[in-house]
Amino acid sequence: MRTIWSGTCYLSMFGLFKKKSEKEKLEDQYEKLLGEAHKLSTVNRTASDAKAAEADAVLKQIEALD
């Protein structure tokens, strides 16, 4: 299988048009929320805690799928 470099991600020749599963979408959302929580932690602790709580809710959804 050939891998092609395209900007910021690798595209597989056969996985180019593969749709993400619900679990993959939730994992991406979880990582995004954790990153936002980390960035906010130095500026606004209350907002950071809220983002962390959102991330925790998404993690529970991921665990429910397993």
PDB file with SEQRES, HELIX, SHEET and CRYST1 records, atoms N, CA, C and O in Angstrom:
SEQRES   1 A   66  MET ARG THR ILE TRP SER GLY THR CYS TYR LEU SER MET          
SEQRES   2 A   66  PHE GLY LEU PHE LYS LYS LYS SER GLU LYS GLU LYS LEU          
SEQRES   3 A   66  GLU ASP GLN TYR GLU LYS LEU LEU GLY GLU ALA HIS LYS          
SEQRES   4 A   66  LEU SER THR VAL ASN ARG THR ALA SER ASP ALA LYS ALA          
SEQRES   5 A   66  ALA GLU ALA ASP ALA VAL LEU LYS GLN ILE GLU ALA LEU          
SEQRES   6 A   66  ASP                                                          
HELIX    1 AA1 GLU A   22  LEU A   40  1                                  19    
HELIX    2 AA2 ARG A   45  LEU A   65  1                                  21    
SHEET    1 AA1 2 THR A   3  SER A   6  0                                        
SHEET    2 AA1 2 CYS A   9  SER A  12 -1                                        
CRYST1    1.000    1.000    1.000  90.00  90.00  90.00 P 1           1          
ATOM      1  N   MET A   1       0.845  -1.163   0.000  1.00  0.00           N  
ATOM      2  CA  MET A   1       0.000   0.000   0.000  1.00  0.00           C  
ATOM      3  C   MET A   1       0.900   1.238   0.000  1.00  0.00           C  
ATOM      4  O   MET A   1       1.834   1.338   0.796  1.00  0.00           O  
ATOM      5  N   ARG A   2       0.610   2.170  -0.892  1.00  0.00           N  
ATOM      6  CA  ARG A   2       1.379   3.404  -0.993  1.00  0.00           C  
ATOM      7  C   ARG A   2       0.806   4.456  -0.075  1.00  0.00           C  
ATOM      8  O   ARG A   2      -0.409   4.553   0.098  1.00  0.00           O  
ATOM      9  N   THR A   3       1.693   5.250   0.516  1.00  0.00           N  
ATOM     10  CA  THR A   3       1.273   6.355   1.353  1.00  0.00           C  
ATOM     11  C   THR A   3       1.714   7.649   0.698  1.00  0.00           C  
ATOM     12  O   THR A   3       2.844   7.765   0.224  1.00  0.00           O  
ATOM     13  N   ILE A   4       0.825   8.608   0.676  1.00  0.00           N  
ATOM     14  CA  ILE A   4       1.090   9.887   0.031  1.00  0.00           C  
ATOM     15  C   ILE A   4       1.070  10.981   1.082  1.00  0.00           C  
ATOM     16  O   ILE A   4       0.160  11.029   1.910  1.00  0.00           O  
ATOM     17  N   TRP A   5       2.054  11.853   1.059  1.00  0.00           N  
ATOM     18  CA  TRP A   5       2.083  12.984   1.988  1.00  0.00           C  
ATOM     19  C   TRP A   5       1.284  14.117   1.376  1.00  0.00           C  
ATOM     20  O   TRP A   5       1.556  14.546   0.254  1.00  0.00           O  
ATOM     21  N   SER A   6       0.295  14.601   2.116  1.00  0.00           N  
ATOM     22  CA  SER A   6      -0.544  15.678   1.603  1.00  0.00           C  
ATOM     23  C   SER A   6      -0.726  16.715   2.700  1.00  0.00           C  
ATOM     24  O   SER A   6      -1.611  16.571   3.543  1.00  0.00           O  
ATOM     25  N   GLY A   7       0.082  17.740   2.702  1.00  0.00           N  
ATOM     26  CA  GLY A   7      -0.046  18.797   3.701  1.00  0.00           C  
ATOM     27  C   GLY A   7       0.248  18.297   5.094  1.00  0.00           C  
ATOM     28  O   GLY A   7       1.394  17.985   5.418  1.00  0.00           O  
ATOM     29  N   THR A   8      -0.786  18.216   5.929  1.00  0.00           N  
ATOM     30  CA  THR A   8      -0.574  17.853   7.324  1.00  0.00           C  
ATOM     31  C   THR A   8      -0.973  16.423   7.644  1.00  0.00           C  
ATOM     32  O   THR A   8      -0.926  16.029   8.809  1.00  0.00           O  
ATOM     33  N   CYS A   9      -1.364  15.630   6.649  1.00  0.00           N  
ATOM     34  CA  CYS A   9      -1.755  14.261   6.965  1.00  0.00           C  
ATOM     35  C   CYS A   9      -1.286  13.309   5.877  1.00  0.00           C  
ATOM     36  O   CYS A   9      -1.003  13.710   4.748  1.00  0.00           O  
ATOM     37  N   TYR A  10      -1.212  12.039   6.248  1.00  0.00           N  
ATOM     38  CA  TYR A  10      -0.873  10.999   5.299  1.00  0.00           C  
ATOM     39  C   TYR A  10      -2.159  10.439   4.707  1.00  0.00           C  
ATOM     40  O   TYR A  10      -3.122  10.180   5.429  1.00  0.00           O  
ATOM     41  N   LEU A  11      -2.170  10.256   3.414  1.00  0.00           N  
ATOM     42  CA  LEU A  11      -3.323   9.671   2.747  1.00  0.00           C  
ATOM     43  C   LEU A  11      -2.915   8.323   2.181  1.00  0.00           C  
ATOM     44  O   LEU A  11      -1.973   8.226   1.395  1.00  0.00           O  
ATOM     45  N   SER A  12      -3.605   7.321   2.571  1.00  0.00           N  
ATOM     46  CA  SER A  12      -3.343   5.999   2.057  1.00  0.00           C  
ATOM     47  C   SER A  12      -4.051   5.843   0.717  1.00  0.00           C  
ATOM     48  O   SER A  12      -5.148   6.368   0.525  1.00  0.00           O  
ATOM     49  N   MET A  13      -3.439   5.139  -0.188  1.00  0.00           N  
ATOM     50  CA  MET A  13      -4.020   4.972  -1.503  1.00  0.00           C  
ATOM     51  C   MET A  13      -5.405   4.330  -1.419  1.00  0.00           C  
ATOM     52  O   MET A  13      -6.299   4.684  -2.187  1.00  0.00           O  
ATOM     53  N   PHE A  14      -5.586   3.390  -0.494  1.00  0.00           N  
ATOM     54  CA  PHE A  14      -6.862   2.702  -0.391  1.00  0.00           C  
ATOM     55  C   PHE A  14      -7.783   3.306   0.658  1.00  0.00           C  
ATOM     56  O   PHE A  14      -8.985   3.040   0.633  1.00  0.00           O  
ATOM     57  N   GLY A  15      -7.263   4.105   1.574  1.00  0.00           N  
ATOM     58  CA  GLY A  15      -8.065   4.692   2.629  1.00  0.00           C  
ATOM     59  C   GLY A  15      -8.416   6.143   2.376  1.00  0.00           C  
ATOM     60  O   GLY A  15      -8.874   6.843   3.279  1.00  0.00           O  
ATOM     61  N   LEU A  16      -8.205   6.594   1.157  1.00  0.00           N  
ATOM     62  CA  LEU A  16      -8.397   8.002   0.818  1.00  0.00           C  
ATOM     63  C   LEU A  16      -9.823   8.474   1.090  1.00  0.00           C  
ATOM     64  O   LEU A  16     -10.022   9.571   1.613  1.00  0.00           O  
ATOM     65  N   PHE A  17     -10.798   7.670   0.746  1.00  0.00           N  
ATOM     66  CA  PHE A  17     -12.182   8.085   0.886  1.00  0.00           C  
ATOM     67  C   PHE A  17     -12.904   7.328   2.000  1.00  0.00           C  
ATOM     68  O   PHE A  17     -14.134   7.326   2.055  1.00  0.00           O  
ATOM     69  N   LYS A  18     -12.155   6.697   2.874  1.00  0.00           N  
ATOM     70  CA  LYS A  18     -12.729   5.949   3.982  1.00  0.00           C  
ATOM     71  C   LYS A  18     -13.338   6.921   4.990  1.00  0.00           C  
ATOM     72  O   LYS A  18     -12.695   7.886   5.403  1.00  0.00           O  
ATOM     73  N   LYS A  19     -14.575   6.659   5.378  1.00  0.00           N  
ATOM     74  CA  LYS A  19     -15.236   7.503   6.365  1.00  0.00           C  
ATOM     75  C   LYS A  19     -14.795   7.087   7.754  1.00  0.00           C  
ATOM     76  O   LYS A  19     -14.521   5.915   8.012  1.00  0.00           O  
ATOM     77  N   LYS A  20     -14.729   8.064   8.645  1.00  0.00           N  
ATOM     78  CA  LYS A  20     -14.355   7.781  10.024  1.00  0.00           C  
ATOM     79  C   LYS A  20     -15.524   7.133  10.752  1.00  0.00           C  
ATOM     80  O   LYS A  20     -16.686   7.464  10.519  1.00  0.00           O  
ATOM     81  N   SER A  21     -15.189   6.210  11.631  1.00  0.00           N  
ATOM     82  CA  SER A  21     -16.221   5.598  12.455  1.00  0.00           C  
ATOM     83  C   SER A  21     -16.623   6.581  13.557  1.00  0.00           C  
ATOM     84  O   SER A  21     -15.944   7.579  13.795  1.00  0.00           O  
ATOM     85  N   GLU A  22     -17.717   6.283  14.209  1.00  0.00           N  
ATOM     86  CA  GLU A  22     -18.192   7.132  15.305  1.00  0.00           C  
ATOM     87  C   GLU A  22     -17.132   7.221  16.402  1.00  0.00           C  
ATOM     88  O   GLU A  22     -16.916   8.283  16.986  1.00  0.00           O  
ATOM     89  N   LYS A  23     -16.476   6.098  16.673  1.00  0.00           N  
ATOM     90  CA  LYS A  23     -15.443   6.075  17.709  1.00  0.00           C  
ATOM     91  C   LYS A  23     -14.268   6.975  17.320  1.00  0.00           C  
ATOM     92  O   LYS A  23     -13.752   7.708  18.163  1.00  0.00           O  
ATOM     93  N   GLU A  24     -13.843   6.929  16.065  1.00  0.00           N  
ATOM     94  CA  GLU A  24     -12.734   7.769  15.604  1.00  0.00           C  
ATOM     95  C   GLU A  24     -13.092   9.250  15.704  1.00  0.00           C  
ATOM     96  O   GLU A  24     -12.256  10.071  16.080  1.00  0.00           O  
ATOM     97  N   LYS A  25     -14.332   9.587  15.368  1.00  0.00           N  
ATOM     98  CA  LYS A  25     -14.768  10.979  15.474  1.00  0.00           C  
ATOM     99  C   LYS A  25     -14.736  11.439  16.930  1.00  0.00           C  
ATOM    100  O   LYS A  25     -14.287  12.546  17.228  1.00  0.00           O  
ATOM    101  N   LEU A  26     -15.214  10.583  17.833  1.00  0.00           N  
ATOM    102  CA  LEU A  26     -15.215  10.940  19.243  1.00  0.00           C  
ATOM    103  C   LEU A  26     -13.792  11.057  19.786  1.00  0.00           C  
ATOM    104  O   LEU A  26     -13.509  11.932  20.604  1.00  0.00           O  
ATOM    105  N   GLU A  27     -12.901  10.180  19.335  1.00  0.00           N  
ATOM    106  CA  GLU A  27     -11.502  10.258  19.779  1.00  0.00           C  
ATOM    107  C   GLU A  27     -10.862  11.564  19.325  1.00  0.00           C  
ATOM    108  O   GLU A  27     -10.119  12.185  20.085  1.00  0.00           O  
ATOM    109  N   ASP A  28     -11.141  11.985  18.094  1.00  0.00           N  
ATOM    110  CA  ASP A  28     -10.624  13.270  17.600  1.00  0.00           C  
ATOM    111  C   ASP A  28     -11.173  14.431  18.431  1.00  0.00           C  
ATOM    112  O   ASP A  28     -10.443  15.354  18.793  1.00  0.00           O  
ATOM    113  N   GLN A  29     -12.474  14.364  18.723  1.00  0.00           N  
ATOM    114  CA  GLN A  29     -13.104  15.421  19.521  1.00  0.00           C  
ATOM    115  C   GLN A  29     -12.498  15.452  20.926  1.00  0.00           C  
ATOM    116  O   GLN A  29     -12.270  16.526  21.484  1.00  0.00           O  
ATOM    117  N   TYR A  30     -12.242  14.279  21.490  1.00  0.00           N  
ATOM    118  CA  TYR A  30     -11.654  14.180  22.826  1.00  0.00           C  
ATOM    119  C   TYR A  30     -10.262  14.823  22.851  1.00  0.00           C  
ATOM    120  O   TYR A  30      -9.952  15.610  23.745  1.00  0.00           O  
ATOM    121  N   GLU A  31      -9.443  14.486  21.878  1.00  0.00           N  
ATOM    122  CA  GLU A  31      -8.093  15.058  21.809  1.00  0.00           C  
ATOM    123  C   GLU A  31      -8.143  16.575  21.648  1.00  0.00           C  
ATOM    124  O   GLU A  31      -7.360  17.297  22.266  1.00  0.00           O  
ATOM    125  N   LYS A  32      -9.063  17.052  20.819  1.00  0.00           N  
ATOM    126  CA  LYS A  32      -9.209  18.488  20.598  1.00  0.00           C  
ATOM    127  C   LYS A  32      -9.597  19.192  21.900  1.00  0.00           C  
ATOM    128  O   LYS A  32      -9.025  20.226  22.247  1.00  0.00           O  
ATOM    129  N   LEU A  33     -10.571  18.626  22.618  1.00  0.00           N  
ATOM    130  CA  LEU A  33     -11.017  19.234  23.867  1.00  0.00           C  
ATOM    131  C   LEU A  33      -9.906  19.239  24.921  1.00  0.00           C  
ATOM    132  O   LEU A  33      -9.748  20.214  25.655  1.00  0.00           O  
ATOM    133  N   LEU A  34      -9.149  18.162  24.993  1.00  0.00           N  
ATOM    134  CA  LEU A  34      -8.038  18.129  25.957  1.00  0.00           C  
ATOM    135  C   LEU A  34      -6.990  19.185  25.622  1.00  0.00           C  
ATOM    136  O   LEU A  34      -6.448  19.833  26.518  1.00  0.00           O  
ATOM    137  N   GLY A  35      -6.707  19.357  24.336  1.00  0.00           N  
ATOM    138  CA  GLY A  35      -5.748  20.386  23.912  1.00  0.00           C  
ATOM    139  C   GLY A  35      -6.231  21.782  24.269  1.00  0.00           C  
ATOM    140  O   GLY A  35      -5.460  22.619  24.739  1.00  0.00           O  
ATOM    141  N   GLU A  36      -7.521  22.024  24.039  1.00  0.00           N  
ATOM    142  CA  GLU A  36      -8.079  23.328  24.388  1.00  0.00           C  
ATOM    143  C   GLU A  36      -8.038  23.549  25.897  1.00  0.00           C  
ATOM    144  O   GLU A  36      -7.739  24.650  26.358  1.00  0.00           O  
ATOM    145  N   ALA A  37      -8.336  22.515  26.656  1.00  0.00           N  
ATOM    146  CA  ALA A  37      -8.295  22.619  28.120  1.00  0.00           C  
ATOM    147  C   ALA A  37      -6.876  22.947  28.586  1.00  0.00           C  
ATOM    148  O   ALA A  37      -6.682  23.759  29.490  1.00  0.00           O  
ATOM    149  N   HIS A  38      -5.900  22.312  27.964  1.00  0.00           N  
ATOM    150  CA  HIS A  38      -4.502  22.565  28.344  1.00  0.00           C  
ATOM    151  C   HIS A  38      -4.100  24.006  28.039  1.00  0.00           C  
ATOM    152  O   HIS A  38      -3.448  24.657  28.855  1.00  0.00           O  
ATOM    153  N   LYS A  39      -4.490  24.504  26.867  1.00  0.00           N  
ATOM    154  CA  LYS A  39      -4.162  25.886  26.506  1.00  0.00           C  
ATOM    155  C   LYS A  39      -4.838  26.877  27.454  1.00  0.00           C  
ATOM    156  O   LYS A  39      -4.234  27.873  27.855  1.00  0.00           O  
ATOM    157  N   LEU A  40      -6.089  26.599  27.807  1.00  0.00           N  
ATOM    158  CA  LEU A  40      -6.826  27.501  28.690  1.00  0.00           C  
ATOM    159  C   LEU A  40      -6.314  27.457  30.128  1.00  0.00           C  
ATOM    160  O   LEU A  40      -6.535  28.397  30.891  1.00  0.00           O  
ATOM    161  N   SER A  41      -5.637  26.384  30.502  1.00  0.00           N  
ATOM    162  CA  SER A  41      -5.213  26.222  31.889  1.00  0.00           C  
ATOM    163  C   SER A  41      -4.269  27.328  32.364  1.00  0.00           C  
ATOM    164  O   SER A  41      -4.187  27.602  33.561  1.00  0.00           O  
ATOM    165  N   THR A  42      -3.567  27.954  31.443  1.00  0.00           N  
ATOM    166  CA  THR A  42      -2.651  29.025  31.843  1.00  0.00           C  
ATOM    167  C   THR A  42      -3.328  30.391  31.857  1.00  0.00           C  
ATOM    168  O   THR A  42      -2.780  31.356  32.390  1.00  0.00           O  
ATOM    169  N   VAL A  43      -4.531  30.471  31.265  1.00  0.00           N  
ATOM    170  CA  VAL A  43      -5.207  31.752  31.129  1.00  0.00           C  
ATOM    171  C   VAL A  43      -6.463  31.837  31.993  1.00  0.00           C  
ATOM    172  O   VAL A  43      -6.664  32.804  32.728  1.00  0.00           O  
ATOM    173  N   ASN A  44      -7.297  30.817  31.893  1.00  0.00           N  
ATOM    174  CA  ASN A  44      -8.602  30.851  32.547  1.00  0.00           C  
ATOM    175  C   ASN A  44      -8.909  29.459  33.100  1.00  0.00           C  
ATOM    176  O   ASN A  44      -9.345  28.571  32.368  1.00  0.00           O  
ATOM    177  N   ARG A  45      -8.681  29.288  34.370  1.00  0.00           N  
ATOM    178  CA  ARG A  45      -8.828  27.972  34.984  1.00  0.00           C  
ATOM    179  C   ARG A  45     -10.275  27.462  34.928  1.00  0.00           C  
ATOM    180  O   ARG A  45     -10.495  26.265  34.743  1.00  0.00           O  
ATOM    181  N   THR A  46     -11.245  28.337  35.083  1.00  0.00           N  
ATOM    182  CA  THR A  46     -12.647  27.932  35.048  1.00  0.00           C  
ATOM    183  C   THR A  46     -13.019  27.381  33.672  1.00  0.00           C  
ATOM    184  O   THR A  46     -13.672  26.342  33.569  1.00  0.00           O  
ATOM    185  N   ALA A  47     -12.605  28.075  32.626  1.00  0.00           N  
ATOM    186  CA  ALA A  47     -12.870  27.604  31.267  1.00  0.00           C  
ATOM    187  C   ALA A  47     -12.133  26.300  30.986  1.00  0.00           C  
ATOM    188  O   ALA A  47     -12.648  25.418  30.299  1.00  0.00           O  
ATOM    189  N   SER A  48     -10.922  26.188  31.524  1.00  0.00           N  
ATOM    190  CA  SER A  48     -10.145  24.965  31.362  1.00  0.00           C  
ATOM    191  C   SER A  48     -10.858  23.779  32.007  1.00  0.00           C  
ATOM    192  O   SER A  48     -10.918  22.694  31.430  1.00  0.00           O  
ATOM    193  N   ASP A  49     -11.394  23.991  33.198  1.00  0.00           N  
ATOM    194  CA  ASP A  49     -12.130  22.922  33.887  1.00  0.00           C  
ATOM    195  C   ASP A  49     -13.384  22.531  33.112  1.00  0.00           C  
ATOM    196  O   ASP A  49     -13.747  21.356  33.068  1.00  0.00           O  
ATOM    197  N   ALA A  50     -14.041  23.508  32.505  1.00  0.00           N  
ATOM    198  CA  ALA A  50     -15.239  23.219  31.713  1.00  0.00           C  
ATOM    199  C   ALA A  50     -14.883  22.374  30.489  1.00  0.00           C  
ATOM    200  O   ALA A  50     -15.604  21.432  30.159  1.00  0.00           O  
ATOM    201  N   LYS A  51     -13.778  22.702  29.814  1.00  0.00           N  
ATOM    202  CA  LYS A  51     -13.330  21.921  28.654  1.00  0.00           C  
ATOM    203  C   LYS A  51     -12.936  20.515  29.079  1.00  0.00           C  
ATOM    204  O   LYS A  51     -13.222  19.548  28.373  1.00  0.00           O  
ATOM    205  N   ALA A  52     -12.283  20.398  30.227  1.00  0.00           N  
ATOM    206  CA  ALA A  52     -11.898  19.079  30.732  1.00  0.00           C  
ATOM    207  C   ALA A  52     -13.137  18.246  31.044  1.00  0.00           C  
ATOM    208  O   ALA A  52     -13.144  17.037  30.810  1.00  0.00           O  
ATOM    209  N   ALA A  53     -14.179  18.875  31.565  1.00  0.00           N  
ATOM    210  CA  ALA A  53     -15.429  18.167  31.844  1.00  0.00           C  
ATOM    211  C   ALA A  53     -16.084  17.702  30.544  1.00  0.00           C  
ATOM    212  O   ALA A  53     -16.622  16.596  30.481  1.00  0.00           O  
ATOM    213  N   GLU A  54     -16.039  18.541  29.504  1.00  0.00           N  
ATOM    214  CA  GLU A  54     -16.563  18.142  28.194  1.00  0.00           C  
ATOM    215  C   GLU A  54     -15.780  16.948  27.651  1.00  0.00           C  
ATOM    216  O   GLU A  54     -16.362  16.003  27.119  1.00  0.00           O  
ATOM    217  N   ALA A  55     -14.454  17.000  27.791  1.00  0.00           N  
ATOM    218  CA  ALA A  55     -13.604  15.909  27.330  1.00  0.00           C  
ATOM    219  C   ALA A  55     -13.937  14.620  28.087  1.00  0.00           C  
ATOM    220  O   ALA A  55     -13.956  13.538  27.499  1.00  0.00           O  
ATOM    221  N   ASP A  56     -14.195  14.739  29.377  1.00  0.00           N  
ATOM    222  CA  ASP A  56     -14.541  13.566  30.181  1.00  0.00           C  
ATOM    223  C   ASP A  56     -15.862  12.955  29.709  1.00  0.00           C  
ATOM    224  O   ASP A  56     -16.004  11.733  29.671  1.00  0.00           O  
ATOM    225  N   ALA A  57     -16.821  13.803  29.351  1.00  0.00           N  
ATOM    226  CA  ALA A  57     -18.110  13.305  28.845  1.00  0.00           C  
ATOM    227  C   ALA A  57     -17.915  12.560  27.521  1.00  0.00           C  
ATOM    228  O   ALA A  57     -18.548  11.531  27.281  1.00  0.00           O  
ATOM    229  N   VAL A  58     -17.041  13.085  26.670  1.00  0.00           N  
ATOM    230  CA  VAL A  58     -16.764  12.422  25.393  1.00  0.00           C  
ATOM    231  C   VAL A  58     -16.054  11.091  25.642  1.00  0.00           C  
ATOM    232  O   VAL A  58     -16.331  10.101  24.966  1.00  0.00           O  
ATOM    233  N   LEU A  59     -15.143  11.070  26.608  1.00  0.00           N  
ATOM    234  CA  LEU A  59     -14.446   9.828  26.943  1.00  0.00           C  
ATOM    235  C   LEU A  59     -15.434   8.763  27.414  1.00  0.00           C  
ATOM    236  O   LEU A  59     -15.284   7.589  27.075  1.00  0.00           O  
ATOM    237  N   LYS A  60     -16.418   9.151  28.172  1.00  0.00           N  
ATOM    238  CA  LYS A  60     -17.436   8.197  28.633  1.00  0.00           C  
ATOM    239  C   LYS A  60     -18.232   7.653  27.437  1.00  0.00           C  
ATOM    240  O   LYS A  60     -18.608   6.481  27.426  1.00  0.00           O  
ATOM    241  N   GLN A  61     -18.485   8.494  26.443  1.00  0.00           N  
ATOM    242  CA  GLN A  61     -19.176   8.027  25.234  1.00  0.00           C  
ATOM    243  C   GLN A  61     -18.318   7.008  24.484  1.00  0.00           C  
ATOM    244  O   GLN A  61     -18.828   6.011  23.973  1.00  0.00           O  
ATOM    245  N   ILE A  62     -17.004   7.268  24.423  1.00  0.00           N  
ATOM    246  CA  ILE A  62     -16.082   6.349  23.763  1.00  0.00           C  
ATOM    247  C   ILE A  62     -16.090   5.006  24.487  1.00  0.00           C  
ATOM    248  O   ILE A  62     -16.168   3.951  23.857  1.00  0.00           O  
ATOM    249  N   GLU A  63     -16.008   5.055  25.804  1.00  0.00           N  
ATOM    250  CA  GLU A  63     -16.006   3.824  26.602  1.00  0.00           C  
ATOM    251  C   GLU A  63     -17.302   3.050  26.447  1.00  0.00           C  
ATOM    252  O   GLU A  63     -17.301   1.820  26.493  1.00  0.00           O  
ATOM    253  N   ALA A  64     -18.417   3.767  26.263  1.00  0.00           N  
ATOM    254  CA  ALA A  64     -19.713   3.111  26.082  1.00  0.00           C  
ATOM    255  C   ALA A  64     -19.766   2.361  24.753  1.00  0.00           C  
ATOM    256  O   ALA A  64     -20.478   1.364  24.629  1.00  0.00           O  
ATOM    257  N   LEU A  65     -19.016   2.837  23.760  1.00  0.00           N  
ATOM    258  CA  LEU A  65     -18.988   2.164  22.471  1.00  0.00           C  
ATOM    259  C   LEU A  65     -18.180   0.865  22.505  1.00  0.00           C  
ATOM    260  O   LEU A  65     -18.404  -0.029  21.690  1.00  0.00           O  
ATOM    261  N   ASP A  66     -17.252   0.765  23.436  1.00  0.00           N  
ATOM    262  CA  ASP A  66     -16.402  -0.440  23.520  1.00  0.00           C  
ATOM    263  C   ASP A  66     -17.104  -1.582  24.124  1.00  0.00           C  
ATOM    264  O   ASP A  66     -16.524  -2.660  24.262  1.00  0.00           O  
TER     265      ASP A  66                                                      
END                                                                             
